[in-house]
Structures are given as C-alpha cells and as structure tokens.
Amino acid sequence: MTAYIFPGQGSQSKGMGEGLFKEFPEITTQADSILGFSIEKLCLEDTQQQLNQTQYTQPALFTVGVLSYLKKIKESGKTPNYVAGHSLGEYNALFAAGVFNFETGLKLVKKRGELMSQIQGGGMAAIVGLGEDVVTSLLKNSGLQNVFIANFNSYSQFVISGEMNQVASAQKIFEDAGASLVVPLKVSGAFHSPFMNVAEKQFDLYLQNSIFLPPSIPVYSNFSANLYDATSVQKNLSHQISHPVKWTQIIKQLLNKSIDNFEEVGPGKVLTGLVRRIKNGQ
C-alpha cells in the first residue's frame, strides 16, 4: 500500500515547480488572481527574496504541492491509500483527499501565512541526535519556560520553538548534552508553540466561513496524530498552528497499517529522510 506525504516550510527553493505552471495554466491563473502576484515568478525567479518569508512561502509551497499531486495522478492514474502532510503540507494532504478545492485551500494558506507572519520575535532550532526523553527532560530542567518542542520529526530529531533568546540558550544546553547537530532555523516566528495562540484564535474565526467535505482518502492530523473526520477539520487546522507536529506518531501509524511505499509529493526529500530514520528506529 502507498502513502503520499507532503512537505512543509523548509522545503521551498528557487526554481520549484518549473514546468508545472505551464502544464496547469488554469490553476496558475487562479492562484495569481487569489494572491495578487505571479506565483510562477515568485517560485522560479524570486527577485525580491520573498520565498523564505512565511506569508509567501506558504501559498507557494501549497500551490507547487497541488500541481505536483495533479501531475502525479495524471501520469499514474492511481490515488494513494493514505495521505499525510508535515505542518503546511497537511493542507496538500487535505486537498488530495477532497476535503476542499484549490481555491479554498489557497485562501486558507494565504490567511494562515499572513497571521503567522504578524507574530515576530520568536525563533526555532533543529536538534538531532538525542532521544525524546532526554530532550523533554533537558527542557524541563533548564528553567527556560518559553521554549517548547514544535516538531517530533523522528525518534532523534526535533525542532524547538519559542522566545528567541531562550531558544539560543537551549541550543547551548543541547550541544553540551551531546546532540550531534543543533541548527537555528531561518524562520520569522515561533511556529507550533503557544506564541502562536493569537494567530490560532484569529485563524479559527476565519475557518468558520469554510466548507469542508469528508475525506475521500484517509488523512492523518498533525495535531492529534489520528485520522481526520468531517467534523474535526476546523479544530485540527486551528490547533495545528500553536501545537507540535507529531510526525513520528503519524509515520508509526502508517507503518502499522502496512504501508510499504511512501512517496513524497512536492519539492525536496526532507520527509523521505525522516521516514527512513523512523523505519530504522532513529
């Protein structure tokens, strides 16, 4: 059985989507109309260095993910047994499952990016080479009350999020504890942490105007690590902004369902690497 997995922020790069915009001109035109700028120029040229700004990153990645999925379906004629997305990629998974159409999805992602970009001052860092118990214990005993685990990416790979200075202090603690890699992330805010509570509440109000259909393909939620149903979409998407991404749990569940083929749809191969690590108990 096959699962399609969709990447989130961090997978964007100049040149992504090349060829896809010309192959799907109607969707490209629709994206330009909704966003008020050329999605093709942003992704292929990025002359103003906007692609790493979350209010641009999110609609760009969502659009390229949708086009990549449509091309894959057109060429293979097959749909996956399950879908899941990492953070922003969850919107691509929900699109693939027919929960909303492209227009609705892009408007949601555009709003999400705008709200998240307005909350400045936070930071994030990736921690590799320590187990979950160690990471949790070090944070608990550090006295750093404004640092949180934002992504559970694999058994030994995490992302922390929080107040900028405290994230920097936490990085030193993890380095001293023997982490094999500690890398500050180029982000504009403390995503997937309580610092996003205001954005979550505003986004929840915005979501009330959206219509969601029952998933035609089973989709896993980042917030709960459980399968979506038609009634849980608003709650899952609003909570996701200020709560951690439970990627390890999602992949464990898919492996327990005998998924033997994971195909990453969209730019990059970050998730493919994480799946490999989880399979190997790393």
C-alpha positions in Angstrom: 0.0 0.0 0.0 1.1 3.6 -0.7 1.0 6.8 1.3 1.7 10.2 -0.3 3.4 12.6 2.1 3.6 16.4 1.5 6.4 18.6 2.8 6.1 21.9 4.7 8.2 25.0 5.2 11.9 24.5 4.7 11.4 22.5 1.5 11.0 25.6 -0.6 13.7 26.6 -3.1 14.0 28.9 -6.0 13.1 27.0 -9.2 10.5 24.8 -7.6 7.5 24.0 -9.8 9.4 24.5 -13.0 7.3 23.2 -15.9 4.2 22.7 -13.7 2.9 26.2 -14.1 2.8 25.9 -17.9 1.3 22.4 -17.6 -1.6 23.6 -15.4 -2.3 27.2 -16.7 -5.9 27.4 -15.3 -4.8 26.7 -11.7 -1.8 29.0 -12.1 -4.1 31.8 -13.3 -6.4 31.2 -10.4 -3.5 31.3 -7.9 -2.3 34.7 -9.4 -5.8 36.1 -9.0 -6.2 35.0 -5.4 -2.7 36.1 -4.3 -2.4 39.3 -6.3 1.0 38.4 -7.8 2.6 35.9 -10.2 3.1 32.6 -8.4 5.3 31.4 -11.2 7.7 34.4 -11.0 7.8 34.0 -7.2 8.8 30.4 -7.4 11.1 30.5 -10.4 12.7 33.9 -10.1 12.2 35.2 -6.6 13.8 38.5 -7.5 12.8 40.2 -4.2 13.9 37.3 -2.0 10.4 36.7 -0.7 10.3 32.9 -0.9 11.6 32.4 2.6 9.1 34.9 4.1 6.2 32.8 5.6 3.4 34.8 4.0 4.9 33.9 0.6 6.4 30.5 1.4 3.0 29.0 2.4 1.0 29.8 -0.7 4.0 29.0 -2.9 4.5 25.6 -1.4 0.8 24.8 -1.3 0.4 25.6 -5.0 3.5 23.7 -6.1 2.3 20.7 -3.9 -1.1 20.8 -5.6 0.4 20.9 -9.1 2.9 18.1 -8.2 0.0 16.0 -7.0 -2.2 16.6 -10.0 0.7 15.7 -12.3 1.4 12.5 -10.4 -2.3 11.5 -10.6 -2.5 12.3 -14.3 0.6 10.2 -15.1 -0.1 7.3 -12.8 -3.9 7.2 -12.9 -3.7 6.0 -9.2 -4.7 7.5 -5.9 -2.8 6.7 -2.7 -4.2 4.6 0.2 -3.3 7.3 2.8 -2.1 10.9 2.8 -0.3 13.0 5.4 1.5 16.3 5.3 4.1 17.9 7.6 2.8 21.2 9.0 1.8 23.3 6.0 1.9 20.1 3.9 -1.3 18.9 5.7 -3.2 21.3 3.5 -2.0 19.5 0.4 -3.0 16.2 2.0 -6.5 17.6 2.7 -6.7 18.8 -0.9 -5.7 15.4 -2.2 -8.4 13.9 -0.1 -11.0 16.2 -1.5 -11.8 18.0 1.8 -11.6 21.3 0.0 -10.8 22.5 -3.5 -7.8 24.5 -4.7 -9.4 27.9 -4.3 -10.5 27.2 -0.7 -7.1 25.7 0.2 -5.1 28.6 -1.2 -7.2 31.2 0.6 -6.8 29.3 3.9 -3.0 29.0 3.4 -2.7 32.7 2.4 -4.5 33.7 5.6 -2.5 31.3 7.7 0.8 32.8 6.4 -0.4 36.3 6.9 -1.4 35.7 10.5 1.7 33.7 11.4 4.0 36.4 9.9 2.5 39.1 12.1 3.8 37.5 15.3 7.5 38.4 15.3 10.3 37.8 17.8 10.4 34.1 18.1 12.9 31.6 16.9 13.3 27.9 16.2 16.1 25.4 16.1 16.6 21.8 15.0 18.1 19.2 17.4 19.5 15.9 16.1 21.0 13.0 18.0 19.1 13.0 21.3 16.1 10.9 22.3 12.7 12.4 23.2 13.1 11.6 26.9 16.4 13.4 27.0 15.1 16.5 25.1 12.0 16.7 27.2 14.0 16.3 30.5 16.6 18.9 29.5 13.9 21.5 28.6 12.0 20.8 31.8 15.1 21.2 34.0 16.6 24.2 32.0 14.3 26.8 33.6 13.6 28.0 30.1 9.8 28.4 30.4 9.3 29.9 26.9 10.9 27.1 24.8 8.7 24.2 23.5 9.1 21.1 21.3 7.5 22.2 18.0 8.2 19.1 15.8 8.6 15.5 16.7 10.3 14.6 13.4 11.8 11.2 14.2 13.0 9.3 17.3 16.1 11.5 17.5 15.2 14.6 15.5 13.2 17.5 17.0 12.6 21.2 16.4 12.3 23.6 19.4 10.4 26.8 19.2 10.0 29.9 21.5 11.3 33.2 22.6 14.5 34.0 20.6 17.0 34.4 23.5 15.7 31.3 25.3 15.9 29.2 22.1 19.6 30.3 21.8 20.2 29.3 25.4 18.5 26.0 24.8 20.8 25.3 21.8 23.8 25.5 24.1 22.2 23.1 26.6 21.6 20.5 23.8 25.1 20.9 22.4 26.6 20.3 25.9 24.3 17.2 26.3 25.9 15.7 23.2 23.5 16.5 20.3 25.1 15.6 17.0 23.6 18.7 15.4 22.0 21.9 16.6 20.9 24.3 13.9 19.0 27.5 14.2 16.2 27.7 11.6 15.7 30.7 9.3 12.1 31.5 10.3 10.3 34.6 11.3 8.4 33.3 14.3 8.0 30.7 17.0 5.7 28.4 14.9 3.9 25.4 16.5 4.2 26.9 20.0 2.0 28.9 22.4 3.5 32.0 20.9 1.0 31.4 18.0 -2.1 31.4 20.3 -3.3 34.7 18.9 -2.9 33.5 15.3 -4.7 30.3 16.2 -7.7 32.2 17.6 -7.9 34.5 14.6 -7.5 31.6 12.2 -10.2 29.6 13.9 -12.6 32.5 13.3 -11.6 32.6 9.6 -12.1 28.8 9.3 -15.7 29.2 10.3 -16.6 30.5 6.9 -15.2 27.5 5.1 -17.0 24.4 3.9 -15.2 21.0 4.4 -16.2 17.7 2.9 -15.5 14.3 4.3 -12.1 12.9 3.3 -12.2 10.5 0.3 -8.7 9.3 1.3 -7.7 8.8 4.9 -5.7 11.8 6.2 -3.6 12.0 9.4 -3.7 15.1 11.6 -0.5 16.8 12.8 -2.3 18.0 15.9 -3.8 14.6 17.0 -1.8 12.1 15.0 -5.2 10.5 14.4 -7.3 10.3 11.2 -9.4 13.2 10.2 -13.2 13.0 10.0 -15.5 15.7 8.5 -16.2 17.3 11.9 -12.5 17.7 13.0 -11.1 19.8 10.2 -11.6 23.2 11.8 -10.3 22.2 15.2 -7.3 20.4 13.8 -6.2 23.2 11.5 -6.6 25.9 14.0 -4.8 24.0 16.8 -2.0 22.9 14.5 -0.7 26.5 14.4 0.2 26.5 18.1 0.8 22.8 18.8 3.6 20.4 17.9 3.7 18.4 14.7 3.5 14.7 15.7 5.2 13.4 12.6 6.9 10.4 14.3 3.5 9.1 15.6 1.9 9.6 12.2 4.6 7.5 10.4 4.4 4.9 13.1 0.7 4.5 12.5 1.1 4.3 8.7 3.8 1.6 9.2 1.4 -0.3 11.4 -1.1 -0.2 8.6 1.4 -2.0 6.4 2.3 1.0 4.2 5.3 -0.2 2.4 5.6 2.7 -0.1 6.0 6.3 0.9 6.1 8.8 -1.9 7.0 12.5 -1.2 5.0 14.8 -3.4 6.3 18.3 -3.8 9.8 19.9 -3.6 12.7 18.3 -1.7 13.1 14.9 0.0 13.1 16.0 3.7 10.2 13.8 4.6 11.7 10.8 2.8 14.7 11.1 5.0 12.6 11.3 8.1 10.6 8.2 7.2 13.8 6.3 6.7 15.0 7.4 10.1 11.8 6.3 11.8 11.8 2.9 10.0 15.3 2.4 11.3 14.4 3.4 14.9 16.4 6.7 14.7 
